[in-house]
Amino acid sequence: KVYIIDEVHMLSTGAFNALLKTLEEPPEHVIFILATTEPQKLPITIISRCQRFDFKRITLNDIENRLLYISQKENIKISSSAISEIALISDGALRDAIGILDQVSSFSNDTIEIDDIYIIGGNVSYNVLKELIDSYLNNELEKVLNIIEAIYLEGKDFTKLTNEAREWADKN
């Protein structure tokens, strides 16, 4: 039997202790696969009893190709720019990219565009973010306040907005 424990770093202390006892004397013909994106959160007693494999992030191109394949097989109408944006947001994680595609396809009745992705994720569009930063850099205070008010009225998360602005500034 093969047991896969996904997001193993989320186990409680009691669960880790029970897992440790099982790993110390594993039953015959049993394999445990512990999957995590945060191996530093695993107790050293667990790590010392495991063989570790680190996987690399999937390239943007590979994620885009897979999303295109899935959207064609599932008859999901999506723009190429939306596929690229999902691949970018997923940060090398195909499962996350497929999850975003699934969510946005449930939301949209027509062709999926980039704005649909921003609505689902609670993010601010690239164009609005650029306009906000440009207005700030050009000392257009009234325009900055109007953009922030519009973002607020849309119910966007300002913590996310701050992180997006910081990431955008790092890239540009």
C-alpha positions as CSV (number, residue, x, y, z in Angstrom):
1,K,0.0,0.0,0.0
2,V,1.1,3.5,-0.7
3,Y,0.0,6.4,1.6
4,I,0.5,9.9,0.3
5,I,0.4,12.6,2.9
6,D,0.1,15.9,1.1
7,E,1.0,19.2,2.9
8,V,2.6,17.1,5.6
9,H,4.0,20.2,7.3
10,M,0.5,21.0,8.5
11,L,0.3,18.0,10.8
12,S,-0.1,18.6,14.5
13,T,2.5,17.7,17.0
14,G,0.5,14.6,18.0
15,A,0.1,13.6,14.4
16,F,3.9,13.9,13.9
17,N,4.5,11.7,17.0
18,A,2.1,9.0,15.7
19,L,3.8,9.2,12.2
20,L,7.2,8.9,13.8
21,K,6.2,5.7,15.6
22,T,5.0,4.3,12.3
23,L,8.1,5.3,10.5
24,E,10.3,3.8,13.2
25,E,8.7,0.4,12.6
26,P,7.0,0.5,9.3
27,P,4.6,-2.3,8.3
28,E,5.8,-4.6,5.5
29,H,4.8,-3.6,2.0
30,V,3.9,0.0,3.0
31,I,5.3,3.1,1.5
32,F,4.7,6.6,2.8
33,I,5.1,9.6,0.5
34,L,5.3,12.8,2.4
35,A,4.7,15.9,0.2
36,T,5.4,19.4,1.3
37,T,6.3,22.8,0.0
38,E,7.9,23.7,3.4
39,P,10.3,20.9,4.4
40,Q,11.9,23.2,7.0
41,K,8.7,22.8,9.1
42,L,9.1,19.0,9.4
43,P,10.7,17.7,12.6
44,I,14.2,16.5,12.2
45,T,13.2,13.1,13.6
46,I,10.8,12.7,10.6
47,I,13.3,14.0,8.1
48,S,16.0,11.6,9.3
49,R,13.9,8.6,8.5
50,C,13.0,9.6,5.0
51,Q,14.6,9.7,1.6
52,R,14.3,13.2,0.2
53,F,13.5,14.3,-3.4
54,D,13.4,18.0,-4.2
55,F,11.4,18.8,-7.3
56,K,12.0,21.9,-9.4
57,R,9.4,24.4,-10.3
58,I,7.7,23.8,-13.7
59,T,8.6,26.3,-16.4
60,L,6.1,28.9,-17.5
61,N,6.1,27.5,-21.0
62,D,5.3,24.0,-19.7
63,I,2.5,25.3,-17.5
64,E,1.1,27.3,-20.4
65,N,1.2,24.3,-22.7
66,R,-0.6,22.1,-20.2
67,L,-3.3,24.7,-19.5
68,L,-3.8,25.1,-23.2
69,Y,-4.1,21.3,-23.5
70,I,-6.6,21.1,-20.6
71,S,-8.7,24.0,-21.9
72,Q,-8.9,22.5,-25.4
73,K,-9.9,19.0,-23.9
74,E,-12.5,20.6,-21.6
75,N,-13.8,23.1,-24.2
76,I,-12.8,26.1,-22.1
77,K,-12.6,29.3,-24.0
78,I,-9.6,31.2,-22.7
79,S,-7.3,33.9,-24.2
80,S,-3.6,33.2,-24.5
81,S,-2.9,36.2,-22.3
82,A,-5.1,34.7,-19.6
83,I,-3.3,31.4,-19.8
84,S,0.0,33.2,-19.5
85,E,-1.2,35.1,-16.5
86,I,-2.4,31.9,-14.7
87,A,1.0,30.4,-15.4
88,L,2.7,33.5,-13.9
89,I,0.5,33.6,-10.8
90,S,1.0,29.8,-10.1
91,D,4.7,30.4,-9.6
92,G,5.9,27.1,-11.0
93,A,3.2,25.0,-9.4
94,L,1.1,23.1,-12.0
95,R,-1.5,22.0,-9.4
96,D,-2.1,25.7,-8.5
97,A,-2.4,26.7,-12.1
98,I,-5.0,23.9,-12.8
99,G,-6.9,25.0,-9.7
100,I,-7.0,28.6,-10.9
101,L,-8.1,27.5,-14.3
102,D,-10.9,25.4,-12.7
103,Q,-12.1,28.3,-10.6
104,V,-12.1,30.8,-13.3
105,S,-13.8,28.5,-15.8
106,S,-16.6,28.0,-13.3
107,F,-17.0,31.7,-12.9
108,S,-16.9,32.8,-16.5
109,N,-19.6,32.0,-19.1
110,D,-17.7,33.3,-22.1
111,T,-14.1,33.5,-23.1
112,I,-11.8,33.8,-20.0
113,E,-9.8,37.0,-20.0
114,I,-7.1,38.3,-17.6
115,D,-9.6,40.5,-15.7
116,D,-11.6,37.3,-14.8
117,I,-8.5,35.9,-13.2
118,Y,-8.0,39.1,-11.2
119,I,-11.6,39.0,-10.0
120,I,-11.4,35.4,-8.9
121,G,-8.0,35.9,-7.1
122,G,-8.9,39.1,-5.5
123,N,-6.0,40.8,-7.2
124,V,-5.8,44.1,-8.8
125,S,-5.2,44.1,-12.6
126,Y,-1.7,44.9,-13.9
127,N,-3.1,48.0,-15.7
128,V,-4.7,49.4,-12.5
129,L,-1.5,48.6,-10.5
130,K,0.6,50.4,-13.1
131,E,-1.7,53.4,-13.2
132,L,-1.6,53.6,-9.4
133,I,2.2,53.5,-9.3
134,D,2.6,55.9,-12.2
135,S,0.2,58.3,-10.6
136,Y,2.1,58.1,-7.3
137,L,5.5,58.7,-9.1
138,N,4.0,61.7,-10.9
139,N,2.7,63.2,-7.7
140,E,-0.9,63.0,-8.9
141,L,-2.4,62.7,-5.4
142,E,-6.0,63.0,-6.4
143,K,-5.7,60.3,-9.0
144,V,-3.9,58.0,-6.5
145,L,-6.7,58.5,-4.0
146,N,-9.4,57.8,-6.6
147,I,-7.7,54.6,-7.7
148,I,-7.3,53.5,-4.0
149,E,-11.0,54.3,-3.4
150,A,-12.0,52.2,-6.4
151,I,-9.9,49.3,-5.3
152,Y,-11.4,49.6,-1.8
153,L,-15.0,49.7,-3.2
154,E,-14.2,46.5,-5.2
155,G,-13.3,44.8,-1.9
156,K,-9.7,44.1,-2.8
157,D,-7.3,43.0,-0.1
158,F,-4.8,45.8,0.6
159,T,-2.2,43.4,1.9
160,K,-2.2,41.7,-1.5
161,L,-2.1,45.1,-3.2
162,T,1.0,46.0,-1.3
163,N,2.7,42.8,-2.1
164,E,1.7,43.1,-5.8
165,A,3.1,46.7,-5.9
166,R,6.3,45.6,-4.3
167,E,6.7,42.7,-6.7
168,W,5.9,45.0,-9.7
169,A,8.5,47.5,-8.5
170,D,11.1,44.7,-8.1
171,K,10.5,43.6,-11.7
172,N,10.5,47.1,-13.2
